[in-house]
């Protein structure tokens, strides 16, 4: 290590000084050897001690930096086992932060709301394509059969093909404000800025809620640059369909809640049939490997293999033979719980806004836990396994 300008390097103490021989300790100190007065000697001693502490601090910082580099290279590995491109992580961090800032601006400003349909329809396919190739090589691509992805496709279908259908809007609005955001809370999705994978999970569960919040409460702003107006009058649609003089809450609430449950049940049933019945057939095993190869991961298998948590305990409450049945029961209970307040989100603006802010805050808190708790715990655990490097004084002097 190079000496700092204007600093005095403290001499190495002798064995006698370490053992408490005061006379020998004083004799090796240049302050007493110089024969100066007491005040000069005291200043020299203090300067020598400060220099020693500063050099030790620099050496400790260098070792900590080296350990951190080794930790990052060891833990931050891609699906293929190779180290991450740290420059790509930095670019991802920048883009995701800017994306969150833009999402906030797009929902809260008149000009930004005009860009929302185009933003959603451009970013969603890009993130899903990236996720498919990331998950394909890890045998995780059957995750893309889950309800959340179909719900996002429903959002796209409404915006592109059926913006004038108030009934379809009510269904998609209910799904975007129930099952999707509550998945962030139940599965603890994290807003981790350097990870495309984690940000995509946050995006597909949170961004539809933001888009349909804007469509619900600012339909003219969102449709200003769109090819058609958005019809959000669910009450008027119910009056026309059932010939009602005035649609009450008990007319609208069942559509928002029960309709979403029906859509969710159909998707869950179709996914289970595809994975556990169709994929089991010999003619389908060549192109659907999920049944014969247990390395292919699905959300059901992931919950079964966790080994801990509430969902794992409930799935195994009645033994392995009833796991699939319990999976269906748990999913329907979860969906029923989340759709109950949907009429409140549809009818009143500020409760809808407070709920959206709460979901965003929970995702941010989960991301903070990753950076502060998970990352630091792994780092300190890694540090305890690394033997500190002791650099001899003569070698330290030769290092620039």
C-alpha positions as CSV (number, residue, x, y, z in Angstrom):
1,X,0.0,0.0,0.0
2,X,1.4,3.4,-0.9
3,X,2.1,5.8,1.9
4,X,-0.2,8.8,2.1
5,X,1.5,12.2,1.6
6,X,2.4,14.0,4.8
7,X,1.8,10.9,7.0
8,X,4.2,9.1,9.2
9,X,4.2,5.4,9.2
10,X,4.4,3.9,12.7
11,X,7.3,1.5,13.3
12,X,6.4,-2.1,14.1
13,X,6.6,-2.6,17.9
14,X,9.2,-5.0,19.3
15,X,8.4,-8.1,21.3
16,X,9.4,-6.4,24.5
17,X,7.0,-3.6,23.8
18,X,4.2,-6.1,23.3
19,X,5.1,-7.7,26.6
20,X,4.8,-4.4,28.5
21,X,8.5,-3.4,28.8
22,X,8.0,0.4,29.1
23,X,11.7,1.3,28.7
24,X,12.1,-0.7,25.4
25,X,8.7,0.6,24.1
26,X,9.9,4.2,24.7
27,X,13.2,3.6,23.1
28,X,11.8,2.4,19.8
29,X,9.5,5.5,19.6
30,X,11.2,8.2,17.6
31,X,9.5,10.9,19.7
32,X,11.5,9.9,22.8
33,X,14.6,9.0,20.9
34,X,14.8,12.5,19.5
35,X,15.3,14.0,22.9
36,X,12.7,16.8,22.4
37,X,10.6,18.4,25.0
38,X,7.5,16.7,26.4
39,X,4.9,18.6,24.2
40,X,6.8,17.7,21.0
41,X,7.1,14.1,22.2
42,X,3.3,13.9,22.9
43,X,2.4,15.4,19.5
44,X,4.7,12.8,17.8
45,X,3.1,10.0,19.7
46,X,-0.4,11.1,18.8
47,X,0.5,11.5,15.1
48,X,2.1,8.1,15.1
49,X,-1.0,6.5,16.6
50,X,-3.3,8.2,14.2
51,X,-1.2,7.1,11.3
52,X,-1.3,3.5,12.5
53,X,-5.1,3.5,12.9
54,X,-5.6,5.2,9.5
55,X,-3.4,2.6,7.7
56,X,-5.2,-0.2,9.5
57,X,-8.5,1.3,8.4
58,X,-7.4,1.5,4.8
59,X,-6.2,-2.1,4.9
60,X,-9.5,-3.2,6.4
61,X,-11.5,-1.4,3.7
62,X,-9.4,-3.0,1.0
63,X,-10.1,-6.5,2.5
64,X,-13.8,-5.7,2.8
65,X,-13.9,-4.6,-0.8
66,X,-12.2,-7.7,-2.0
67,X,-14.5,-9.9,0.1
68,X,-17.6,-8.1,-1.3
69,X,-16.3,-8.7,-4.9
70,X,-15.8,-12.4,-4.2
71,X,-19.3,-12.5,-2.6
72,X,-21.0,-10.9,-5.6
73,X,-19.2,-13.2,-8.1
74,X,-20.1,-16.2,-6.0
75,X,-23.8,-15.5,-5.3
76,X,-25.0,-13.5,-8.3
77,X,-25.2,-16.2,-10.9
78,X,-27.5,-16.7,-13.8
79,X,-29.7,-19.7,-14.6
80,X,-26.8,-21.3,-16.5
81,X,-24.5,-21.0,-13.5
82,X,-22.4,-18.3,-15.1
83,X,-21.8,-15.0,-13.3
84,X,-24.1,-12.1,-14.0
85,X,-23.1,-9.2,-16.3
86,X,-22.9,-6.5,-13.6
87,X,-23.2,-3.8,-16.2
88,X,-26.5,-5.3,-17.4
89,X,-27.7,-5.3,-13.8
90,X,-26.9,-1.6,-13.6
91,X,-28.7,-0.9,-16.8
92,X,-31.7,-2.9,-15.5
93,X,-31.7,-1.0,-12.3
94,X,-31.7,2.3,-14.2
95,X,-34.5,1.3,-16.5
96,X,-36.7,-0.1,-13.8
97,X,-36.4,3.0,-11.6
98,X,-37.2,5.2,-14.6
99,X,-40.1,2.9,-15.4
100,X,-41.6,3.2,-11.9
101,X,-41.2,7.0,-12.1
102,X,-42.9,7.1,-15.4
103,X,-45.7,4.8,-14.2
104,X,-46.4,7.2,-11.4
105,X,-46.4,10.2,-13.8
106,X,-48.6,8.4,-16.3
107,X,-51.3,7.6,-13.7
108,X,-51.2,11.1,-12.0
109,X,-51.0,13.5,-15.0
110,X,-53.3,14.2,-17.9
111,X,-50.6,14.0,-20.5
112,X,-49.2,10.8,-19.0
113,X,-52.6,9.1,-19.0
114,X,-52.8,9.5,-22.8
115,X,-49.7,7.4,-23.1
116,X,-50.8,4.6,-20.8
117,X,-52.4,2.2,-23.4
118,X,-49.3,2.4,-25.6
119,X,-46.9,2.0,-22.7
120,X,-48.7,-1.1,-21.5
121,X,-49.0,-2.7,-24.9
122,X,-45.3,-2.1,-25.7
123,X,-43.7,-3.1,-22.4
124,X,-45.8,-6.1,-21.6
125,X,-44.8,-8.2,-24.7
126,X,-41.1,-7.3,-24.2
127,X,-41.1,-8.4,-20.6
128,X,-43.0,-11.6,-21.3
129,X,-40.7,-12.6,-24.2
130,X,-37.7,-12.0,-21.9
131,X,-39.3,-14.1,-19.2
132,X,-40.2,-16.9,-21.5
133,X,-36.6,-17.3,-22.6
134,X,-35.3,-17.0,-19.1
135,X,-37.7,-19.6,-17.8
136,X,-37.4,-21.9,-20.8
137,X,-33.8,-22.8,-20.1
138,X,-34.6,-23.3,-16.4
139,X,-37.7,-25.5,-17.2
140,X,-39.9,-22.9,-15.5
141,X,-41.9,-21.8,-18.6
142,X,-45.1,-23.6,-17.4
143,X,-45.4,-20.8,-14.9
144,X,-46.7,-18.8,-17.8
145,X,-49.9,-20.9,-17.8
146,X,-50.9,-19.3,-14.4
147,X,-53.9,-17.0,-14.1
148,X,-51.9,-13.8,-13.8
149,X,-50.6,-14.0,-17.4
150,X,-54.0,-14.8,-18.8
151,X,-55.4,-11.8,-16.8
152,X,-52.8,-9.6,-18.5
153,X,-53.9,-10.9,-21.9
154,X,-57.5,-10.1,-20.9
155,X,-56.4,-6.5,-20.3
156,X,-54.8,-6.4,-23.8
157,X,-58.0,-7.9,-25.3
158,X,-60.2,-5.3,-23.7
159,X,-58.1,-2.4,-24.8
160,X,-57.6,-3.6,-28.3
161,X,-60.9,-5.2,-29.2
162,X,-63.6,-4.4,-26.7
163,X,-63.1,-0.9,-25.2
164,X,-66.8,-0.2,-25.7
165,X,-67.9,-3.2,-23.6
166,X,-68.7,-2.0,-20.0
167,X,-69.5,-5.6,-18.9
168,X,-66.0,-6.8,-20.0
169,X,-64.5,-3.7,-18.4
170,X,-66.1,-4.6,-15.1
171,X,-64.7,-8.1,-15.2
172,X,-61.2,-7.0,-16.1
173,X,-61.3,-4.1,-13.6
174,X,-62.3,-6.6,-10.8
175,X,-59.5,-9.0,-11.7
176,X,-56.9,-6.2,-11.9
177,X,-57.9,-5.0,-8.5
178,X,-58.3,-8.3,-6.7
179,X,-56.4,-11.4,-7.6
180,X,-53.4,-9.7,-9.3
181,X,-52.5,-7.2,-6.5
182,X,-53.2,-9.6,-3.7
183,X,-50.7,-12.0,-5.2
184,X,-48.0,-9.4,-4.6
185,X,-49.0,-9.5,-0.9
186,X,-49.4,-13.3,-0.5
187,X,-46.4,-14.3,-2.5
188,X,-44.3,-11.3,-1.3
189,X,-43.3,-10.1,-4.8
190,X,-40.4,-7.7,-4.4
191,X,-39.7,-4.4,-6.3
192,X,-36.0,-5.3,-6.8
193,X,-34.6,-2.8,-9.3
194,X,-31.6,-4.7,-10.6
195,X,-33.5,-7.9,-11.4
196,X,-35.6,-8.2,-14.6
197,X,-37.2,-11.4,-13.2
198,X,-38.4,-9.8,-10.0
199,X,-39.5,-6.6,-11.7
200,X,-41.5,-8.6,-14.3
201,X,-43.3,-10.3,-11.5
202,X,-44.1,-7.0,-9.9
203,X,-45.2,-5.5,-13.3
204,X,-47.7,-8.2,-14.3
205,X,-49.4,-8.0,-11.0
206,X,-49.3,-4.2,-10.4
207,X,-49.4,-2.4,-13.7
208,X,-52.8,-3.7,-14.8
209,X,-54.2,-2.2,-11.6
210,X,-52.6,1.1,-12.4
211,X,-53.9,1.1,-16.0
212,X,-57.4,0.3,-15.1
213,X,-57.4,2.7,-12.2
214,X,-56.7,5.4,-14.8
215,X,-59.3,4.1,-17.2
216,X,-62.0,3.9,-14.4
217,X,-61.5,7.4,-13.1
218,X,-60.1,9.3,-16.1
219,X,-61.5,7.5,-19.1
220,X,-61.5,10.6,-21.4
221,X,-57.8,11.3,-20.6
222,X,-56.7,7.7,-21.4
223,X,-58.8,7.5,-24.6
224,X,-57.6,10.9,-25.8
225,X,-55.0,9.4,-28.2
226,X,-56.7,6.0,-28.4
227,X,-58.7,4.8,-31.4
228,X,-62.0,4.5,-29.3
229,X,-63.5,5.7,-26.1
230,X,-63.5,3.4,-23.0
231,X,-67.0,2.5,-21.7
232,X,-66.8,2.2,-17.9
233,X,-70.5,2.6,-17.1
234,X,-71.2,-0.8,-15.6
235,X,-74.5,0.4,-14.0
236,X,-75.8,1.6,-17.4
237,X,-74.9,-1.7,-19.0
238,X,-76.7,-3.6,-16.3
239,X,-79.8,-1.4,-16.8
240,X,-79.8,-2.1,-20.5
241,X,-79.3,-5.8,-20.2
242,X,-81.9,-6.5,-17.4
243,X,-84.2,-3.6,-18.3
244,X,-83.7,-1.9,-14.9
245,X,-84.9,1.6,-14.0
246,X,-81.8,2.1,-11.9
247,X,-79.0,-0.4,-11.2
248,X,-78.3,-0.8,-7.5
249,X,-75.2,-2.1,-5.8
250,X,-76.6,-5.6,-5.5
251,X,-76.9,-5.7,-9.3
252,X,-73.3,-4.6,-9.9
253,X,-71.4,-6.2,-7.1
254,X,-72.2,-9.8,-8.2
255,X,-70.9,-9.1,-11.7
256,X,-67.6,-7.7,-10.3
257,X,-67.1,-10.4,-7.7
258,X,-68.8,-13.6,-8.9
259,X,-67.9,-13.0,-12.6
260,X,-64.2,-12.8,-11.6
261,X,-64.5,-16.0,-9.7
262,X,-66.0,-17.8,-12.6
263,X,-63.2,-16.7,-14.9
264,X,-60.6,-17.7,-12.3
265,X,-62.2,-21.2,-11.9
266,X,-62.3,-21.8,-15.6
267,X,-58.6,-20.9,-16.0
268,X,-57.6,-23.1,-13.0
269,X,-59.6,-26.0,-14.2
270,X,-58.2,-25.8,-17.7
271,X,-54.6,-25.6,-16.4
272,X,-55.0,-28.6,-14.1
273,X,-56.6,-30.7,-17.0
274,X,-53.8,-29.7,-19.3
275,X,-50.9,-30.6,-16.9
276,X,-52.4,-33.6,-15.2
277,X,-54.6,-35.2,-17.9
278,X,-53.6,-34.1,-21.3
279,X,-49.8,-34.1,-20.6
280,X,-50.2,-37.6,-19.2
281,X,-51.4,-39.1,-22.5
282,X,-48.6,-40.9,-24.5
283,X,-49.4,-38.9,-27.7
284,X,-48.8,-35.6,-25.8
285,X,-45.7,-36.5,-23.9
286,X,-43.4,-35.6,-26.8
287,X,-44.4,-32.0,-26.7
288,X,-45.7,-31.6,-23.1
289,X,-43.0,-32.8,-20.8
290,X,-44.3,-31.4,-17.6
291,X,-46.0,-34.6,-16.4
292,X,-43.2,-37.1,-17.1
293,X,-40.3,-34.8,-16.1
294,X,-40.6,-33.5,-12.5
295,X,-37.8,-30.9,-13.2
296,X,-40.4,-28.8,-15.1
297,X,-41.7,-26.4,-12.5
298,X,-45.3,-25.2,-12.0
299,X,-46.8,-23.0,-9.3
300,X,-48.4,-26.1,-7.7
301,X,-45.1,-28.0,-7.6
302,X,-43.2,-24.9,-6.3
303,X,-45.6,-24.7,-3.4
304,X,-45.3,-28.4,-2.7
305,X,-41.5,-28.3,-2.7
306,X,-41.1,-25.2,-0.5
307,X,-41.0,-27.3,2.6
308,X,-42.4,-24.5,4.8
309,X,-45.0,-21.8,5.0
310,X,-48.8,-21.7,5.3
311,X,-49.6,-22.9,1.8
312,X,-47.2,-25.9,2.2
313,X,-48.8,-26.9,5.5
314,X,-52.3,-26.6,4.0
315,X,-51.4,-28.6,0.9
316,X,-50.1,-31.5,3.0
317,X,-52.8,-31.3,5.7
318,X,-54.5,-34.5,4.4
319,X,-51.5,-36.2,2.9
320,X,-49.9,-36.3,-0.5
321,X,-52.9,-37.9,-2.3
322,X,-55.1,-34.8,-1.6
323,X,-52.6,-32.1,-2.5
324,X,-54.2,-31.2,-5.8
325,X,-57.6,-31.0,-4.3
326,X,-56.3,-28.8,-1.5
327,X,-54.6,-26.7,-4.1
328,X,-57.9,-26.0,-5.9
329,X,-59.6,-25.3,-2.5
330,X,-56.9,-22.9,-1.4
331,X,-57.0,-21.0,-4.7
332,X,-60.7,-20.6,-4.7
333,X,-60.7,-19.4,-1.0
334,X,-57.9,-16.9,-1.9
335,X,-59.8,-15.6,-5.0
336,X,-63.1,-15.3,-3.0
337,X,-61.4,-13.3,-0.3
338,X,-59.8,-10.9,-2.8
339,X,-62.9,-10.1,-4.9
340,X,-65.2,-9.2,-2.0
341,X,-64.2,-5.5,-1.9
342,X,-64.1,-5.0,-5.6
343,X,-67.3,-3.0,-5.7
344,X,-65.8,-0.6,-3.2
345,X,-62.8,-0.1,-5.5
346,X,-65.2,0.4,-8.5
347,X,-67.6,2.8,-6.7
348,X,-65.2,5.1,-4.8
349,X,-62.1,6.6,-6.2
350,X,-60.0,7.3,-3.0
351,X,-60.4,3.9,-1.4
352,X,-59.2,2.5,-4.8
353,X,-56.2,4.8,-4.7
354,X,-55.4,4.0,-1.1
355,X,-55.4,0.2,-1.9
356,X,-53.2,0.7,-5.0
357,X,-50.7,2.7,-2.9
358,X,-50.7,0.1,-0.2
359,X,-49.9,-2.7,-2.7
360,X,-47.1,-0.6,-4.2
361,X,-45.7,0.1,-0.7
362,X,-45.8,-3.6,0.2
363,X,-43.8,-4.5,-3.0
364,X,-41.3,-1.7,-2.2
365,X,-41.0,-3.0,1.4
366,X,-40.4,-6.5,0.2
367,X,-37.7,-5.1,-2.1
368,X,-36.1,-3.3,0.8
369,X,-36.1,-6.5,2.8
370,X,-34.2,-8.1,0.0
371,X,-31.5,-5.5,-0.2
372,X,-31.2,-4.9,3.5
373,X,-32.0,-8.2,5.1
374,X,-31.4,-11.0,2.5
375,X,-28.4,-9.5,0.8
376,X,-26.6,-8.3,3.9
377,X,-27.3,-11.7,5.7
378,X,-25.7,-13.6,2.8
379,X,-22.8,-11.1,2.7
380,X,-22.0,-11.5,6.4
381,X,-22.4,-15.2,6.2
382,X,-20.0,-15.2,3.4
383,X,-17.5,-13.0,5.3
384,X,-17.4,-15.5,8.2
385,X,-16.3,-18.2,5.8
386,X,-13.4,-16.1,4.4
387,X,-10.1,-16.1,6.3
388,X,-8.9,-12.6,6.8
389,X,-5.9,-11.7,4.7
390,X,-2.9,-10.5,6.7
391,X,-0.4,-8.5,4.6
392,X,3.1,-8.3,6.0
393,X,4.4,-4.8,6.5
394,X,7.3,-5.1,3.9
395,X,4.8,-6.5,1.3
396,X,2.4,-3.7,2.1
397,X,5.1,-1.1,1.4
398,X,5.8,-2.5,-2.0
399,X,2.2,-2.3,-3.1
400,X,1.3,0.9,-5.0
